[in-house]
C-alpha cells in the first residue's frame, strides 16, 4: 500500500482529500498525477514549484 492509499483507507476519505492530506507533509518542489481505478476518467494533478503541463494531441499524450 502506498502513502496516499493508506491515508485514504485510514481516514475513510476521497482520493482527492487523501492527496491534499499527503501533500501537506511533502517538502520541496513536486508534480504529481494520479489516476483513480474507481474513476478512470479522472486525473488528479498537483504541483508545487515545478511547471505542470498536461495535453492530448493527435497520437500523443504529455
VEXGU-420336 format. One line per field, with one value per residue: residue in three letters; z, x, y of N, C-alpha, C, O in turn; residue number from 0. Coordinates in pm, whole numbers. Example, Ala and Ser with C-alpha at 12.3 -4.5 7.8 and 13.67 -1.06 7.14 Angstrom:
residu = (ALA:SER)
n.up = (780:708)
n.east = (1319:1285)
n.north = (-569:-225)
ca.up = (780:714)
ca.east = (1230:1367)
ca.north = (-450:-106)
c.up = (780:787)
c.east = (1320:1290)
c.north = (-330:3)
o.up = (846:804)
o.east = (1424:1341)
o.north = (-332:114)
num = (0:1)
This chain:
residu = (UNK:UNK:UNK:UNK:UNK:UNK:UNK:UNK:UNK:UNK:UNK:UNK:UNK:UNK:UNK:UNK:UNK:UNK:UNK:UNK:UNK:UNK:UNK:UNK:UNK:UNK:UNK:UNK:UNK:UNK:UNK:UNK:UNK:UNK:UNK:UNK:UNK:UNK:UNK:UNK:UNK:UNK:UNK:UNK:UNK:UNK:UNK:UNK:UNK:UNK:UNK:UNK:UNK:UNK:UNK:UNK:UNK:UNK:UNK:UNK:UNK:UNK)
n.up = (0:-79:31:-9:-55:194:363:258:318:602:686:574:340:36:-270:-361:-126:29:-117:-76:204:212:63:227:387:235:128:-56:-417:-641:-873:-927:-1056:-1055:-1127:-1084:-1008:-956:-1077:-1377:-1566:-1448:-1362:-1119:-1036:-911:-814:-701:-717:-950:-1306:-1465:-1720:-1911:-2172:-2468:-2780:-3133:-3157:-2937:-2590:-2324)
n.east = (86:53:152:-58:-280:-292:-357:-610:-753:-727:-853:-1098:-1169:-1208:-1017:-916:-915:-738:-502:-468:-419:-184:-3:39:236:458:774:957:989:745:564:269:68:-232:-416:-733:-844:-1110:-1247:-1192:-1193:-1096:-836:-609:-422:-136:85:390:594:716:673:368:237:-24:-145:-323:-274:-291:-244:-72:18:88)
n.north = (-117:222:556:752:586:463:680:741:505:488:722:715:866:1061:1013:1257:1414:1264:1305:1580:1581:1424:1581:1796:1710:1684:1802:2050:2093:1960:1752:1583:1326:1149:857:733:419:356:560:596:803:1025:1245:1336:1610:1781:2043:2194:2451:2348:2342:2235:2054:1935:1747:1646:1524:1462:1134:1145:1191:1406)
ca.up = (0:-80:129:-33:-31:338:416:214:394:746:714:503:264:-110:-319:-365:11:69:-182:-2:332:187:13:338:452:136:120:-182:-541:-690:-963:-908:-1130:-1011:-1196:-988:-1067:-941:-1167:-1478:-1646:-1362:-1333:-1012:-1058:-816:-832:-613:-762:-1081:-1405:-1493:-1850:-1946:-2303:-2556:-2920:-3227:-3137:-2829:-2460:-2246)
ca.east = (0:134:121:-190:-379:-301:-433:-749:-813:-731:-940:-1224:-1193:-1194:-880:-878:-884:-616:-391:-449:-356:-48:83:74:354:567:855:1026:910:693:449:212:-54:-288:-532:-815:-901:-1255:-1299:-1087:-1197:-1050:-693:-584:-289:-95:224:443:723:754:565:286:171:-98:-205:-355:-267:-318:-149:23:-25:200)
ca.north = (0:344:661:812:482:445:794:724:395:518:836:694:988:1050:1020:1398:1458:1194:1375:1707:1549:1377:1687:1884:1651:1677:1923:2069:2104:1832:1740:1451:1294:1022:801:660:297:358:665:601:925:1133:1262:1432:1666:1885:2084:2297:2498:2298:2357:2117:2063:1814:1769:1534:1562:1353:1026:1169:1239:1456)
c.up = (0:17:112:-11:119:404:382:298:542:781:645:424:115:-147:-320:-227:61:7:-109:130:311:148:120:408:359:135:-15:-300:-584:-796:-944:-990:-1081:-1099:-1096:-1057:-1061:-1033:-1278:-1567:-1570:-1346:-1224:-1029:-953:-845:-727:-665:-900:-1179:-1427:-1624:-1877:-2081:-2376:-2698:-3008:-3212:-3027:-2702:-2387:-2130)
c.east = (90:78:-20:-301:-400:-381:-581:-820:-831:-827:-1076:-1263:-1176:-1046:-831:-837:-757:-492:-363:-376:-210:45:117:201:474:642:924:931:864:586:399:84:-102:-406:-605:-876:-1053:-1322:-1197:-1087:-1144:-899:-683:-441:-261:50:261:582:767:640:493:214:104:-162:-231:-353:-298:-207:-47:-47:98:149)
c.north = (124:449:717:709:460:557:778:617:431:631:826:820:962:1054:1164:1448:1391:1259:1505:1682:1509:1491:1791:1837:1643:1809:1929:2078:1966:1855:1599:1439:1159:985:715:539:296:460:686:725:1046:1130:1368:1479:1774:1919:2187:2332:2454:2321:2224:2141:1930:1840:1639:1587:1442:1247:1048:1218:1291:1539)
o.up = (70:76:210:45:165:490:468:344:599:894:656:440:74:-67:-284:-212:129:73:-84:164:383:195:105:479:401:142:-80:-284:-566:-806:-945:-994:-1068:-1139:-1029:-1153:-1150:-1064:-1275:-1636:-1621:-1320:-1235:-1036:-913:-893:-671:-656:-961:-1140:-1411:-1637:-1867:-2102:-2349:-2730:-2959:-3250:-3022:-2707:-2389:-2051)
o.east = (191:-28:-93:-405:-512:-465:-667:-932:-937:-877:-1159:-1373:-1134:-961:-717:-736:-677:-388:-247:-283:-121:158:213:267:581:581:946:809:935:527:478:2:-23:-485:-543:-952:-1118:-1440:-1123:-988:-1147:-841:-742:-349:-351:127:176:675:850:523:550:139:167:-225:-170:-422:-327:-92:54:-155:202:228)
o.north = (128:431:729:742:440:531:799:638:407:637:916:873:854:1093:1191:1517:1454:1269:1538:1755:1555:1497:1866:1914:1599:1916:1827:2072:1867:1963:1504:1531:1065:1070:632:554:242:446:784:750:1158:1024:1476:1398:1847:1837:2256:2252:2521:2321:2117:2238:1825:1943:1536:1684:1333:1270:978:1276:1226:1591)
num = (0:1:2:3:4:5:6:7:8:9:10:11:12:13:14:15:16:17:18:19:20:21:22:23:24:25:26:27:28:29:30:31:32:33:34:35:36:37:38:39:40:41:42:43:44:45:46:47:48:49:50:51:52:53:54:55:56:57:58:59:60:61)
